[in-house]
Amino acid sequence: MITKKMLPIGLSLCLTLACVGGAQSQNENTQQRRLGFGPLPIVAFDADRGFQYGGLLNIFDYGTGGASFPNPRQHWYLEYSRFTRGTQQFFLTYDTRTLIPNVRMSLAATLWLDPAMDFYGFNGYQAFFDADNMSAFYRLDRRMMSFKADFVGSLPWNNWFWQASYYFSSLRYRPLDRDWFNEGRPENEQFHGTTLFEHYMNWGIVPQNQKEGGFTSGPRFGIMYDSRDFEAAPSRGIWAEANMTLAPGFLGTTHPYNRYMLIFRHYIPIQDNRLVFAYRLNYQGTIGNHLPFYIMPVFSTIGREWDRDGLGGYRTIRGIMRGRVQGLDMAFFNAELRWRFMNFQMARQNVQLALNGFVDGGMVTRNFDNRFRPSRETLEQWTPEDLEWNLQTFNKYVDPNRSRNALHSAVGGGFRIIINQNFIIAIDAARPFNRQDGNGGFYVNTGYLF
């Protein structure tokens, strides 16, 4: 089963090596600016969204004669892809170390069309997950567009950097489109009931003025320490950040909020650069007691990466369902042993093969208010029988009295194909310790998590 899924990866690897090798060898002969082109089809798999297909283009500028290799002076990335469960995504990023003297600039524009996004409720295990009901009950429709411009510059001390950013996003939420979901499905697989998201609106957990989402507009700023030897696949060093997001109303934010993030990543060589222990500790918190519900599943970053969904899924806690862990404050970790067991040349490119074993985990450390508090208008529309039924359903799926937040964790392993220490094809599989977090995940993607 896994072998069949890995076949497209081999094809993509060959295409990537051919494209990169051709572009680089031509520039080596002329001693002009060395560019690496990496177009390839996307054929991947994500446990939360299904099979992925599309295309991407990587362009690396290494300077005259490749002087900056393996860290590019400039990097362009373009992607369009779809998933079999309906998600479409568009990414355009540009990263440069040379356009502004002594400042690294990263731009990212993204568009996510997610007509069947996962929604499992708030506060981790306070939200009951019915493992026997994997239907559209846990789906909603989300459209997310974002743009950010990030700037990083050196401070007077070695390996210390300042960070500054402007961020804009539009998140639009709607209940699941039953006609779209049911089209082409047999009658016994169609969904005609009430989704969990609609229950949350009826129960007042999702405020009426937030149920359709909103805009975020504001600055981010922070400080960073970075002593990694290589950026894409480091074997030693520390990469730590502390940053803050301010989203005031006067800049266009629909529901103002302030948020902060602390990240610590450490890469410890055990046997040269062949065997490395790496771990990441992350804490994302809210300043005050207010955070729009639609911001909770967004994992914020400053730098060349774009904002991701979290916590749960490939980029945060592998093996845990996407968006399973949501709250005002959240923490997660990744601990990973990376072994590069083979190094060889192919099409004039340096290729490394690596295995990794890992444990990922996360938890809510401060809860979102999920009490039963329907609006007056909703209560007026309900009959006594409706009220009784809603109370029973609420008590089944929400337990606001469970104040202790347990750890959501999973264990797994993976395989990496590393090309020129920059482009990485990643295959991971993980399984959670608790069935409340799903049945595990299999992922085919790019890059190390951190």
Secondary structure, DSSP 8 states (H G I E B T S, - for coil): -HHHHHHHHHHHHHHHHHHHHHHHHHHHHHTSEEEEEEEEEEEEEETTTEEEEEEEEEEEEEEETTTTTTS-SEEEEEEEEEETTS-EEEEEEEEEEEEETTEEEEEEEEEEEEEEEE---SSGGGB---TT--SGGGEEEEEEEEEEEEEEEE-SSTTEEEEEEEEEEEEEEE---HHHHHTT--GGG---S--HHHHHHHTTSS-TTTTTEEEEEEEEEEEEEE--S-SSS-SSEEEEEEEEEEE-GGGT-SS-EEEEEEEEEEEEEEETTTEEEEEEEEEEEESSS---GGGTTEE---SSS--EE-SSSTTSSTTS-TT---SSEEEEEEEEEEEEEEEEEETTEEEEEEEEEEEEEEEEEE---------HHHHHH--HHHHHHHHHHHHHHB-TT------EEEEEEEEEEEETTTEEEEEEEEEESSGGG-S-EEEEEES---
